[in-house]
Amino acid sequence: MLHCTIISAAFVICSHNIVKLYNNNNVISHGVTLLVNTLFSIFNIYCFFSLFPFNDIQSIYYPHNPPASLQSLQISYELGYYIGYLIYDLNIRRHDMLLHHILAMALITCGNLFGYNHFINLSLFIFAPSTPFLAATKFFRLLKFQVLTKASFMTFALLFFVFRIVILSCFLKLTIIDGWYLADRVHYFTANSLLVSLYIMQIYWFTKIVHILKKNFRLST
């Protein structure tokens, strides 16, 4: 697990910092960012459909130690991914993103320690689909492809709402209400506190997304 984390972290750090250092217009950097986010999102979606127990959803609270090899690889890469982003966030001083990545790392780490590997699997799936389209929006905007920029951002906004607002709220119902009868109390409060904190951040960001849509796409109030 450690070697996968180090390799993944090094890759993300290189893509977000070293490339920018040698590329003033940032086209290559944004292209690499888009590639990294797309690959990680596809991988998380693949892990979800490969590992999640659709026939027994309540088993997300049953300890599964050690996790399957694919799950271990996913956890390792995600921790490395967020380590790389933490360094990037510190460099650009994005405190909201920094907090988000710290909470995500804490959720993955605690879930792994508690044996809630399906819990992690579902959480990462929820955050996966919208991420590449935000990177694509920044990439197309830099290239001044206005139509693609608008299409990417609107797709991002739609997926953000569907997965991070609607589906995540359903997940919270499952973890908070149903989980009360299934989980260890310490594990229950720790995992749900982190997940609720992440959900609050999604609501905060979605208000910003709506503001951008109103301002730039002339949506009616």
C-alpha positions in Angstrom: 0.0 0.0 0.0 2.8 2.4 0.9 4.7 2.1 -2.4 1.5 2.7 -4.4 0.8 5.8 -2.3 4.3 7.2 -2.9 4.2 6.5 -6.7 0.7 8.0 -7.0 1.6 11.1 -4.9 4.8 11.7 -6.9 2.8 11.5 -10.2 0.2 14.0 -9.1 2.8 16.4 -7.6 4.7 16.3 -10.9 1.6 16.9 -13.0 0.5 19.9 -10.9 3.7 21.6 -9.9 6.7 20.7 -12.0 4.9 20.9 -15.3 3.7 24.4 -14.3 7.2 25.4 -13.4 8.4 24.9 -17.0 5.2 25.9 -18.8 4.2 29.5 -18.6 0.9 29.3 -20.4 -0.2 26.2 -18.4 -1.8 24.4 -21.4 0.3 21.3 -20.8 -0.4 21.4 -17.0 -4.1 21.7 -17.5 -4.0 18.9 -20.1 -2.2 16.6 -17.6 -4.6 17.6 -14.9 -7.5 16.6 -17.1 -5.9 13.3 -18.0 -5.1 12.5 -14.3 -8.6 13.3 -13.1 -10.2 11.4 -15.9 -8.2 8.3 -15.3 -8.8 8.4 -11.5 -12.5 8.9 -12.0 -12.8 6.0 -14.5 -10.8 3.8 -12.1 -13.1 4.7 -9.1 -16.2 4.0 -11.2 -14.8 0.7 -12.3 -13.9 -0.2 -8.6 -17.5 0.6 -7.6 -19.2 -1.6 -10.1 -16.6 -4.4 -9.4 -16.7 -4.4 -5.6 -19.9 -2.8 -4.3 -22.3 -5.3 -2.8 -25.5 -4.3 -4.6 -27.4 -7.4 -3.3 -26.6 -6.4 0.4 -26.1 -2.7 0.7 -26.2 -2.9 4.5 -22.9 -4.8 4.4 -21.1 -1.4 3.9 -21.0 -1.4 7.7 -19.6 -5.0 8.0 -15.9 -5.0 8.5 -14.0 -6.5 5.6 -10.3 -6.9 6.6 -8.1 -7.1 4.8 -9.7 -5.5 1.8 -9.6 -7.0 -1.7 -6.5 -6.3 -3.7 -8.4 -4.0 -6.1 -9.8 -2.1 -3.1 -6.3 -1.8 -1.5 -5.0 -0.4 -4.8 -7.9 2.1 -4.9 -7.3 3.2 -1.4 -3.5 3.6 -2.0 -3.9 5.6 -5.2 -6.6 7.8 -3.7 -4.4 8.6 -0.6 -1.5 9.4 -3.0 -3.9 11.5 -5.1 -4.9 13.6 -2.2 -1.4 13.9 -0.8 -0.4 15.4 -4.2 -3.4 17.8 -4.1 -2.6 18.9 -0.5 0.8 20.1 -1.7 -0.8 21.8 -4.7 -3.5 23.5 -2.5 -0.9 24.8 -0.1 1.0 26.3 -3.1 -2.1 28.1 -4.5 -3.6 28.8 -1.1 -7.0 27.3 -1.7 -8.1 26.8 1.8 -11.5 25.3 0.9 -9.9 22.7 -1.4 -7.3 22.0 1.3 -10.0 21.3 3.9 -11.9 19.1 1.4 -8.9 17.0 0.7 -8.0 16.7 4.3 -11.5 15.5 5.1 -11.5 13.1 2.2 -8.1 11.6 3.3 -9.5 11.3 6.9 -12.6 9.5 5.6 -10.6 7.1 3.5 -8.1 6.4 6.4 -10.8 5.9 9.0 -12.9 3.8 6.7 -9.9 1.6 6.0 -9.0 1.3 9.8 -12.6 0.4 10.6 -12.9 -2.1 7.8 -15.6 -0.1 6.0 -14.2 -0.7 2.6 -17.5 -0.6 0.8 -18.2 2.6 2.6 -15.1 4.1 1.0 -15.9 2.5 -2.4 -19.3 4.2 -2.5 -18.0 7.6 -1.3 -15.2 7.7 -4.0 -17.8 6.7 -6.6 -20.0 9.6 -5.7 -17.2 12.1 -6.1 -15.8 10.6 -9.3 -18.1 11.6 -12.2 -18.1 15.4 -12.0 -14.4 15.9 -11.4 -13.1 15.5 -15.0 -15.6 18.0 -16.4 -14.3 20.7 -14.1 -10.8 20.1 -15.3 -12.1 20.0 -18.9 -13.8 23.4 -18.4 -10.5 25.0 -17.3 -8.6 23.3 -20.1 -11.1 24.4 -22.8 -11.3 27.9 -21.4 -7.6 28.3 -21.6 -7.7 27.2 -25.2 -10.6 29.7 -25.8 -13.0 27.0 -27.0 -16.1 28.8 -25.7 -18.7 26.2 -26.8 -16.8 23.4 -25.2 -16.1 25.4 -22.1 -19.8 26.1 -21.6 -20.8 22.5 -22.4 -18.2 21.1 -20.0 -19.2 23.4 -17.1 -22.9 22.7 -17.6 -22.2 18.9 -17.6 -20.0 19.4 -14.5 -22.8 21.3 -12.7 -25.4 18.7 -13.6 -23.2 15.7 -12.5 -22.2 17.7 -9.3 -25.9 18.1 -8.4 -27.0 14.6 -9.2 -24.1 12.8 -7.5 -22.8 15.1 -4.8 -26.1 16.7 -3.7 -28.8 14.2 -4.5 -27.1 10.8 -4.3 -24.8 11.8 -1.4 -27.9 12.9 0.6 -29.4 9.4 0.0 -26.1 7.9 1.1 -26.2 10.0 4.3 -29.7 8.6 5.0 -28.3 5.1 4.7 -25.2 5.8 6.8 -26.9 7.9 9.5 -30.3 6.2 9.9 -29.7 2.6 8.9 -26.2 2.7 10.2 -27.3 3.5 13.7 -28.4 -0.2 14.2 -25.4 -1.7 12.4 -22.2 0.2 13.2 -19.9 0.5 16.2 -20.8 3.8 17.9 -17.3 5.3 17.8 -16.9 4.3 14.1 -20.4 5.5 13.4 -19.9 9.0 14.7 -16.4 9.4 13.2 -17.4 8.3 9.7 -20.6 10.2 9.6 -19.1 13.4 11.0 -16.5 13.4 8.2 -19.2 12.5 5.6 -21.6 15.3 6.8 -18.7 17.8 6.8 -17.9 16.9 3.2 -21.6 17.2 2.3 -21.8 20.7 3.7 -18.8 21.6 1.6 -20.6 20.3 -1.5 -23.6 22.5 -0.7 -21.3 25.5 -0.3 -19.7 24.8 -3.6 -23.0 24.2 -5.4 -24.2 27.6 -4.4 -21.1 29.0 -6.1 -21.8 26.9 -9.2 -25.3 28.2 -9.4 -24.0 31.8 -9.1 -21.6 31.2 -12.0 -24.4 29.7 -14.1 -26.6 32.7 -13.4 -23.8 35.1 -14.1 -22.3 33.6 -17.2 -25.1 31.7 -18.7 -27.8 34.2 -18.0 -30.1 31.9 -16.2 -33.2 33.4 -14.7 -33.5 33.8 -11.0 
